[in-house]
Structure formats: C-alpha cells, structure tokens
Amino acid sequence: MTSQELMDRLKQRFGEAIASAREPAPGAVYLGIAPQAVGPIADCVSNEMGARFLITTGTDERPLPEGGFRVSHIFSFDQDKLFCILQTRVNGDDPEVDAITPKVRGAMWAERELFDVVGVKSRNHPDPRRLLLADDWPAGLYPLRKDVPFDIKPEPDFSARPQLAEPPEGASVLPIGPFFPVLEEPAYFRVFVEGETVVGCDYRGFYNHRGIEKLGDSALTYNQVPFLAERICGICGFIHSTCYVEAVEKALGERAPRRARIVRTLLLEIERIHSHLLWLGIAGHIIGFETILMQSWRIREPVMWLCEYITGHRKTYGMNIVGGVRKDIEASMYQPILDCVAKIETESIAVVKAVANDSSLHARLRGAGVLTNADAKAICVVGPTARGSGVAIDARVDHPYAAYDEIVAKKMVHTEGDIWARTLVRLEELLDSIRLVRESVRALAAIPEGAIANRLESIPAGLEGMCVVEAPRGEAIHYVLTGADNKLERWRVRAPTYPNLQAVPVMIRDAQVADVPISIGSFDPCFSCTERMEVVDLDSGNVKVIRSADLIPPEAS
C-alpha cells in the first residue's frame, strides 16, 4: 500500500472527518481528523488495515496561533515502510478526547501518560490511573505544558495515596521491587499469586522521571539535544542520539552524507554487540548460571575498548549532530576494528554453541514466560520480544535509517514465544551484527573520504519529523516538532522497554513464581535510576515519602 492509497482509502471511508492529509516526508502520512472520529479511525487503521500502534504524543500549542492541544497517535504499516499519524486538536480549557485503548490495546500506557504530562484526558479509558508522575506530585500540574518551567520543584502532596490495583479474590500480593533483585534498578511488580501460581500482576515504575523531554524542548538548542539523548539509556545511548538527529533531518527533508550514515551504522551495530553480550550475562546470572555471566562479559570488554578507540569514549560517544557526525573513522582504524570483531566472533560462537546445546538451559527456559503471537501483536511489543513470538518486525529493515538501505540486516524470528525463543533471537543477532560491522568497514573503505556532515544554517519552525531506530531491546521512537529560536517545540521519546513492560502480566500469567525474574529479565528491561521510595504504615495506612536528603546521616550533611 502506498501513502496515496492509504489517504484515499481513509478519505473514502470517513469523508469530512478527515480534515487534512499530507505527506511532508516520504513514508509518513499525517492526517488531521475531527476529535469525534479519533476512535473509529484508530480502530480502522489498527484492526482492519493491520497497522501497528507505536506511541501517542500530546503537544501544548496554546501559545501558538492554532491554540489548544494537539494529540498525535502514531501507527506503522511495517511491510509498506509507511507511518500513519492521526492528529486531532482539542480545546485548551477542558482538554478531552475519546480513548483509543478500548480498540487499540497497545495504547494503554500512552494515553495514561498523555493525561499525566499535558493534562489531556482520554474519555472511557479502562485504567485512568497515574502512570509516570510520582504519587505525591500535585494534582493539576502537568509538567510538559509550556507554562510549567523545566526546573520546577513543586511542593509534594503528602496526602496522596498510591493508586494500586486490587488482587483477584483469594490471591496474595508478592511484591518484587521497587529495587529489582538482579537489575539494580527501580521497578515495582505487584505479583498476585495463589500458592506458587501467578494469577495476575500490576506494575508501578517511573520512580525517577528525569524530565529529559522537557529539557529538550525548552532549554536546549537542536545540537545540544543529541548529547542529552545519549543519556536516556546507559547502554543504548547512540541509538537514541541517532533516532533524534534523523527525526530532525526528516523534518527538514535532509539526509546526512553517505559516509556519516555508514559511520552511524557501524557504531549502532557495535552497540548492539556489547548490549546483547551484557544481556546474556545478566540472564545467566538471574538463573544462577554464572559461567555465562563471566564468559559473555569477558568477551564484551574488548568491544568497549573498541568503542573508546573509535570515539574516545566507552559510552555516550558524542558523535551525532543534526546533519551528520562530528568525527570520521579514519582508514588506519579499519584493520583494528576488523581484528577486534574477528576475535569477538570466534569467542562468541563458542559461547553461543555452549548455550544452544545446554540441556539444563533447555529445561529451564523452554515453555517459560510464553507470550503468544496474538498477545505480542495486540500489546505491540518490539524487538527480540516480538520476534521471539513470531512478529517479524525490525526497524532496520522495515524503516531503514542510517545506511541500512545498503547494509541490510537479517530479521531473526522464532515462533515459540518463550524465553528460549527470545534467547535464540539475541544470539543470532549477535553474530549478524558482527557481519554488519564488517560490511560497514568495507563500505567506508570503498568510498573516498568526503563530508561527514551537512551544514544547516537554520531550522524553520512548525516542521514535524519522526524516526524509528532498532535498539538491541527493540524499536525506539523519536518525534520532533521544530520551534523558534533554534529550539524544539516538542520532543517525544519512546524507548523499547515501554511497550515490552506492558506484556509482563500476560507473560507471567499461570507461571510459577520461580519463573517470574527470568521472564522479566528475558526482554532486557531498562528502568531509570531512582532516589526516592515510599514507606507505608500497614496499621494506619499513612504514606511517608523518603527523599535522598532523609537518607544522609546528620553527621555527613
């Protein structure tokens, strides 16, 4: 299906409910629709036409001539390499729009967040609880509205109570977190159990929301944002900076020079290699197989040295800018890169064979943490989690960016939907990434040295762009709306863990308690660091919020 066919079909079906249709950049159709038509059109796009829901973005446009709030629901037709963005404008005084979650299951968290950050309510949402704001965040204060300063420090509302889901009748609550037993990051899973069997689950996360989007579209210039974007994830930093700069480039209708795109591809695949090795070690640690941890992390360390050799940094490379990269990969580096990945390949193959042939791992991981193909599609999971359930999506292939239009990745897909399938996807991708690094080096060697960045004099306001980049955990999304004064008007980020976490209740349903940690660990969740927690007095029900200052001994302050 082409973009024109998509626009024609929806106009024919919904008529005047579609006020505008445009394609500012190839492969991205923006439809302006009437508020009352949001639900039916989203239902049609998702359930009848087969699009995959990605994320929802809310933009405070009250200071702009258009006024009100803009709500954008973003969908992907993966096989057609096509994005569809449904946009509607709602009143600025009492912003409210029909929820799409009753028809589009994967939009559950996105619409909850829409209310949290900009205050647009989704009518008839099945679970309108607070998602990412702290329990003691003052009601009626929406941090991504334009009249809220980026450095605000509101007084906490100590009278607020956590909004927790009730367990099924007869079930007990098994708390996991907020400090995860293996990942050392904050996540609070309330697992509902009957004996040793899981019968439900509720999740509370976002303990330390760092306000990165707010900083990006209020305090920083376009080429300062990439360095902040790299801090979104401690492992996948280059993925996020690439996603951001290419979103801005698409808004401008620009492409970075070919050499810069190849440099991006090479670094993205190196990052994938060390991330998969990191995950393999942690997964082994979760199930008590420490040999895997020691071997995979031993193999990973030279990859980190290679990152430092190429960029000057083990992580947060500082390479991306809008229009290209800041530093070239010189010809003298080609052979050391190839030598390093050759050694990594030899040692990785030995570990992969050992894992694949280990009978105890088969017994431990096969049939555990099952996510069916139907649930994976409905919840809109991404990355190895999706591909392990037979959902053949990979942004490198479906929506090529960087140089993936010429350096083509292979989709690694398994259909069983269990932890073993997700493990195999990662092991196979690890080896394919080594191939892609070699191809990237060959591509750099085959072209003459040339420009590594386009010089962009100015960026007009009012342009929209979006990009998806396949992180090791799955697809990351960045959406931008350009603004005045060399700054963004809106920057929206969705990391791959965001949709994958929503699959946990389904993944562990009817499982044994012992399978819960590795089921969660199997999709490599990435949480934000935390510095706060709550203490609940079980007798009185009173909640006390403990901040970092309360944890410092008086003699140390």
C-alpha positions in Angstrom: 0.0 0.0 0.0 1.3 3.4 -0.9 0.8 6.6 1.1 -1.6 7.9 -1.5 -3.7 4.7 -1.4 -3.8 5.0 2.4 -5.1 8.6 2.2 -7.6 7.7 -0.5 -9.0 4.7 1.4 -9.4 6.6 4.7 -11.0 9.7 3.0 -13.4 7.4 1.1 -14.4 5.7 4.4 -14.6 8.6 6.7 -15.2 11.6 4.4 -15.2 15.0 6.1 -14.0 13.6 9.4 -10.6 13.8 7.8 -9.9 17.5 7.5 -6.4 17.2 6.0 -4.0 14.7 4.6 -0.3 15.4 3.9 3.0 13.7 3.4 5.7 16.2 4.4 8.4 13.5 4.2 8.3 10.2 2.2 6.8 7.4 4.1 5.0 9.5 6.7 1.3 10.4 6.3 -0.2 13.0 8.7 -4.0 13.0 8.9 -5.8 15.9 10.6 -9.1 14.4 11.9 -12.1 15.5 13.9 -12.0 14.7 17.6 -15.1 12.6 17.5 -13.6 10.4 14.8 -10.4 9.5 16.6 -11.7 6.2 18.0 -13.3 4.9 14.8 -10.3 5.8 12.6 -7.8 4.4 15.0 -9.9 1.2 15.1 -10.0 1.0 11.3 -6.2 1.7 10.9 -5.2 -0.8 13.6 -7.8 -3.7 13.4 -9.0 -3.5 9.9 -5.9 -2.3 8.0 -3.3 -4.0 10.2 -1.2 -1.1 11.3 0.9 -1.4 14.5 0.4 1.2 17.2 3.7 2.9 18.2 3.0 5.8 20.6 0.8 8.8 21.4 2.2 12.4 21.6 0.5 15.3 23.3 1.6 18.8 22.5 0.7 22.0 24.3 0.0 24.5 21.5 -1.8 27.1 23.5 1.0 29.7 23.0 0.8 29.1 19.2 -1.7 30.7 16.8 -3.5 27.4 16.5 -4.2 27.2 20.2 -5.3 24.2 22.2 -3.6 20.8 22.5 -2.6 18.5 19.6 -2.9 14.8 20.1 -1.0 12.5 17.7 -1.5 8.8 17.6 1.4 7.2 15.6 0.9 3.9 13.7 3.2 1.9 11.4 2.5 -0.2 8.3 5.7 -2.1 8.6 5.5 -4.1 5.4 4.8 -0.9 3.4 7.5 1.1 5.1 4.8 3.7 6.0 3.9 5.6 9.1 0.4 7.0 9.7 0.0 9.8 12.2 -3.6 10.6 13.3 -3.7 14.1 14.7 -6.6 16.0 16.3 -6.8 19.3 18.2 -8.7 19.6 21.5 -9.9 22.5 23.5 -7.4 24.2 25.7 -9.7 24.9 28.6 -11.0 21.4 29.2 -8.9 19.1 27.0 -10.5 15.7 26.5 -10.7 13.2 23.6 -12.1 9.7 23.2 -9.7 7.0 24.3 -8.5 4.6 21.6 -7.3 1.9 24.1 -10.7 0.0 24.1 -10.0 -0.8 20.5 -6.1 -0.5 20.4 -4.8 -2.4 23.4 -1.2 -1.3 22.9 -2.2 2.4 23.6 -3.0 1.7 27.3 0.1 3.4 28.8 0.4 6.0 26.1 -3.0 7.5 26.9 -2.4 7.4 30.6 0.8 9.3 30.1 -1.0 11.8 27.8 -3.0 12.9 30.8 -0.1 12.9 33.2 2.2 15.1 31.2 -0.1 17.5 29.3 -3.5 17.0 31.0 -5.5 15.7 28.0 -8.0 13.2 29.4 -8.8 10.1 27.4 -12.5 9.5 27.8 -13.6 5.9 28.7 -10.1 4.8 29.3 -10.2 1.4 31.1 -7.4 2.2 33.5 -7.0 6.0 34.0 -4.6 5.7 36.9 -1.5 7.9 37.1 1.4 6.3 35.2 4.7 8.2 35.4 4.2 11.0 37.8 5.1 10.4 41.4 2.3 9.6 43.8 2.9 12.8 45.7 3.0 15.0 42.5 0.4 17.8 42.9 -2.8 17.2 41.1 -3.5 19.6 38.2 0.2 20.3 37.5 1.2 18.9 34.1 4.9 19.1 33.5 5.0 19.2 29.7 2.7 22.2 29.4 4.5 25.3 28.2 3.7 27.4 31.2 5.5 25.0 33.5 9.2 25.8 33.9 11.7 23.0 33.2 13.4 23.4 36.6 10.2 23.5 38.7 10.3 21.9 42.2 6.7 21.6 43.3 5.8 21.0 46.9 4.8 17.4 47.3 1.2 16.4 48.1 1.8 14.1 51.1 -2.0 13.4 51.4 -1.9 11.5 48.1 -2.2 7.7 48.1 -0.7 5.2 45.7 -3.2 4.1 43.1 -2.8 0.3 43.3 -4.7 -2.4 41.5 -6.6 -4.9 43.7 -5.6 -8.5 43.5 -8.2 -11.1 42.5 -10.3 -12.5 45.3 -8.3 -15.1 47.3 -5.0 -14.1 45.9 -2.0 -12.8 47.8 0.4 -10.0 46.8 4.0 -10.9 46.2 6.0 -7.6 45.9 9.0 -7.6 43.7 10.8 -4.3 44.0 10.9 -1.3 43.9 14.5 -2.5 44.0 14.7 -5.3 41.5 16.7 -8.3 42.9 19.0 -8.6 39.9 18.9 -5.5 37.7 19.7 -2.9 40.5 17.1 -0.5 39.0 13.7 0.5 40.4 10.7 -1.4 39.3 7.8 -2.4 41.5 5.9 -5.5 40.3 2.9 -6.5 42.5 2.6 -10.1 41.5 -0.8 -11.7 42.5 -0.3 -15.4 43.5 -2.4 -18.3 44.6 0.2 -20.5 46.3 3.1 -20.7 43.8 1.0 -19.9 40.8 0.8 -16.3 39.3 -2.8 -15.2 38.7 -2.1 -11.5 37.9 0.3 -8.6 38.1 0.4 -4.9 38.4 3.3 -2.6 37.7 4.5 0.7 39.1 7.6 2.3 37.7 8.9 5.7 36.6 10.3 6.3 40.1 12.8 8.9 38.9 11.4 10.7 35.8 14.3 12.7 34.7 12.4 15.3 32.6 14.6 14.7 29.5 11.8 15.6 27.0 11.2 18.8 29.0 14.8 19.9 28.9 15.0 19.0 25.2 12.1 21.2 24.1 12.6 24.1 26.5 16.2 24.7 27.5 18.5 23.2 24.8 19.3 24.0 21.2 19.0 21.4 18.4 22.6 20.3 18.5 22.8 20.2 22.3 19.9 17.7 22.4 21.9 14.7 20.9 24.2 14.8 23.9 21.2 14.6 26.3 19.6 11.9 24.1 22.6 9.7 24.7 21.8 9.8 28.5 18.3 8.3 28.0 19.8 4.9 28.2 23.2 3.8 29.7 23.5 1.0 27.1 21.7 2.3 24.0 22.8 5.9 24.0 23.9 6.1 20.4 20.6 4.6 19.3 18.7 7.5 20.9 21.0 10.2 19.6 20.8 8.7 16.1 17.0 8.5 16.3 16.8 12.1 17.4 19.1 13.6 14.7 17.4 11.6 12.0 14.0 12.7 13.1 15.1 16.3 12.8 16.7 15.6 9.4 13.5 14.1 8.2 11.6 17.2 9.3 14.0 19.2 7.2 13.9 16.8 4.3 17.6 16.3 4.6 19.9 13.2 4.7 23.3 13.1 6.2 26.2 12.4 3.9 26.6 8.7 2.9 29.9 8.4 4.9 28.2 9.8 8.0 25.3 7.3 7.6 27.8 4.4 7.4 29.6 5.6 10.5 26.3 5.7 12.3 25.5 2.1 11.1 28.9 0.8 12.3 28.6 2.3 15.7 24.9 1.2 16.1 26.0 -2.4 15.4 28.9 -2.3 17.8 26.5 -1.0 20.4 24.2 -3.9 19.6 27.0 -6.4 20.1 28.0 -5.2 23.5 24.4 -4.8 24.6 23.5 -8.4 23.6 26.6 -9.7 25.4 25.6 -7.7 28.5 22.1 -9.1 28.5 23.4 -12.7 28.0 25.5 -12.3 31.2 22.6 -10.9 33.2 20.2 -13.6 32.0 22.7 -16.2 33.1 23.1 -14.5 36.5 19.3 -14.5 37.0 19.1 -18.2 36.7 22.3 -18.9 38.6 24.4 -19.9 35.5 27.4 -17.7 36.5 29.7 -19.2 33.8 27.6 -17.4 31.1 27.9 -14.1 33.0 31.7 -14.4 33.3 32.3 -15.5 29.7 30.0 -13.0 28.0 31.2 -10.1 30.0 34.8 -11.1 29.4 34.1 -11.1 25.6 32.3 -7.8 25.9 35.1 -5.8 27.4 37.2 -5.6 24.2 34.1 -4.3 22.5 34.0 -1.4 25.0 37.7 -0.8 24.3 36.9 -0.7 20.6 34.2 2.0 21.3 36.8 4.1 23.1 39.3 3.6 20.3 36.9 4.8 17.7 35.1 7.7 19.6 37.2 8.4 22.6 34.5 7.1 25.0 33.3 3.7 26.1 29.8 5.1 26.2 28.0 8.3 25.3 30.1 8.7 22.2 29.2 12.3 21.4 29.3 11.6 17.7 25.9 12.6 16.3 24.8 16.1 15.3 21.9 17.1 13.1 23.2 16.7 9.6 25.9 14.1 10.2 28.6 13.1 12.7 31.3 15.0 14.4 34.2 12.6 13.8 35.2 10.4 10.9 36.5 6.8 11.1 40.0 7.0 9.6 41.4 4.4 7.2 44.0 3.5 9.8 41.2 2.2 12.1 39.7 -0.3 9.7 42.0 -3.2 10.4 42.0 -2.9 14.2 38.1 -2.9 14.0 38.1 -6.0 11.8 40.7 -7.7 14.0 38.6 -7.0 17.1 35.3 -8.3 15.8 37.1 -11.4 14.4 38.2 -12.3 17.9 34.8 -11.4 19.3 33.2 -13.6 16.7 35.3 -16.6 17.5 34.7 -16.4 21.2 31.0 -15.6 20.8 30.4 -18.6 18.6 31.9 -20.8 21.3 29.5 -19.3 23.9 26.5 -19.5 21.6 27.2 -23.2 20.9 27.5 -23.9 24.6 24.3 -22.1 25.4 22.3 -23.7 22.5 23.4 -27.2 23.4 23.0 -27.0 27.2 20.2 -29.4 28.3 19.7 -27.6 31.7 19.0 -24.3 29.9 16.6 -26.0 27.6 14.7 -27.4 30.6 14.8 -24.1 32.4 13.8 -21.8 29.5 11.6 -23.7 27.1 7.9 -23.2 27.7 8.6 -20.5 30.3 7.4 -16.8 30.1 5.3 -17.5 27.0 4.0 -14.5 25.0 1.7 -15.7 22.2 1.8 -14.2 18.7 -1.7 -12.8 19.2 -0.8 -11.1 22.5 2.5 -9.8 21.1 0.7 -8.1 18.3 -2.1 -6.8 20.5 0.2 -5.3 23.1 2.6 -4.0 20.3 5.8 -5.4 21.8 9.0 -4.8 19.9 12.5 -6.2 19.3 13.6 -9.7 20.3 10.4 -9.9 22.4 8.3 -9.5 19.3 10.5 -11.6 17.0 10.6 -14.4 19.6 6.8 -14.5 19.3 6.8 -14.7 15.5 6.2 -11.0 14.9 8.7 -10.2 12.1 9.4 -6.5 12.7 12.8 -4.9 12.7 13.1 -1.1 12.1 16.4 -1.6 10.3 14.6 -3.5 7.6 11.0 -2.0 7.8 12.0 1.7 8.1 15.7 1.9 7.0 17.7 4.7 8.5 21.5 5.4 8.7 22.9 3.2 5.9 20.6 0.1 6.4 19.2 0.6 3.0 22.5 -0.7 1.6 23.9 -2.6 4.6 20.9 -4.9 5.2 20.2 -6.7 8.5 18.6 -10.1 8.7 15.4 -10.5 10.7 15.9 -13.2 13.3 12.4 -14.7 14.0 11.3 -17.6 16.2 7.7 -18.5 16.8 7.6 -20.3 20.2 7.1 -17.1 22.2 9.0 -18.4 25.2 12.2 -17.3 26.9 14.2 -19.8 24.9 13.0 -18.2 21.6 13.9 -14.7 22.8 17.3 -16.0 23.7 17.9 -17.5 20.3 16.9 -14.3 18.6 19.5 -12.4 20.6 22.3 -15.0 20.0 21.6 -15.0 16.2 21.5 -11.2 16.1 24.8 -11.0 18.0 26.6 -12.9 15.2 24.7 -11.0 12.4 25.8 -7.7 14.0 29.4 -8.8 13.6 28.7 -9.3 9.9 27.2 -5.9 9.6 30.2 -4.3 11.3 32.4 -5.9 8.6 30.2 -4.7 5.8 30.2 -1.2 7.3 34.0 -1.1 7.3 34.1 -2.4 3.7 31.6 0.3 2.7 33.8 3.0 4.3 36.9 1.7 2.6 35.1 1.6 -0.8 34.2 5.3 -0.8 36.5 8.3 -1.0 36.9 10.4 2.1 34.3 13.1 2.0 31.9 15.2 4.0 30.7 13.8 7.3 28.1 16.4 8.0 25.8 18.8 6.1 26.0 22.4 7.3 22.5 23.5 8.3 22.1 27.3 8.5 18.7 27.4 10.2 15.8 25.2 11.0 12.3 26.7 10.3 9.6 26.4 13.0 6.5 24.2 12.5 8.1 21.2 10.9 7.4 17.6 12.0 9.6 14.6 11.8 9.9 11.2 13.3 12.3 8.3 13.2 12.4 4.7 14.5 15.7 3.0 15.3 16.1 -0.6 16.3 17.9 -0.7 19.6 19.1 -4.1 20.9 15.9 -4.3 23.1 13.7 -3.2 20.2 12.4 -0.2 18.4 13.0 3.3 19.8 10.9 6.2 18.5 11.6 10.0 18.4 9.1 12.6 17.2 10.0 16.2 16.9 8.1 19.4 16.2 10.5 22.3 15.3 10.2 25.6 17.1 11.6 29.1 17.2 14.9 30.4 18.5 16.9 27.3 17.3 14.9 25.1 19.8 12.4 22.3 19.6 8.7 23.0 20.2 8.1 19.3 21.2 10.3 16.3 21.5 8.7 12.9 22.2 10.7 9.8 23.0 9.5 6.2 23.4 12.1 3.6 24.4 11.6 -0.1 23.6 11.1 -1.2 27.2 7.9 1.0 27.3 5.7 -1.4 25.3 7.5 -4.5 26.4 6.8 -3.9 30.1 3.1 -3.9 29.3 3.4 -7.6 28.3 4.6 -8.7 31.7 1.2 -9.6 33.2 0.4 -11.8 30.2 3.9 -13.3 30.0 3.8 -14.5 33.7 0.2 -15.4 33.9 -0.2 -19.0 35.2 3.6 -19.3 35.6 5.3 -20.4 38.7 6.8 -17.7 41.0 10.3 -19.1 40.3 9.9 -18.2 36.6 9.0 -14.5 37.2 12.5 -13.0 37.5 13.9 -14.6 34.3 10.6 -13.9 32.4 11.0 -10.2 33.2 14.7 -10.3 32.5 14.2 -12.1 29.2 13.2 -8.9 27.4 16.1 -6.9 28.9 14.1 -4.2 30.7 15.7 -0.9 31.2 14.4 1.2 34.1 15.5 4.6 35.2 17.7 5.1 38.3 15.8 6.2 41.5 16.5 8.2 44.6 13.1 8.0 46.3 10.8 5.5 47.9 7.7 5.2 49.9 7.1 3.7 53.3 3.5 2.6 54.1 2.4 2.1 57.7 0.2 -1.1 57.4 -1.7 -0.3 60.6 -2.7 3.3 59.8 -2.3 3.4 56.0 -0.2 6.5 56.2 2.4 7.0 53.5 5.7 8.7 54.1 7.9 9.7 51.2 11.6 9.3 51.8 13.9 11.6 49.8 17.6 11.4 49.3 18.2 14.1 52.0 16.5 11.8 54.5 19.0 9.0 53.8 22.1 11.1 54.6 23.2 10.7 58.3 23.2 14.1 60.2 26.9 13.9 60.7 27.5 13.6 57.0 25.4 16.6 56.0 
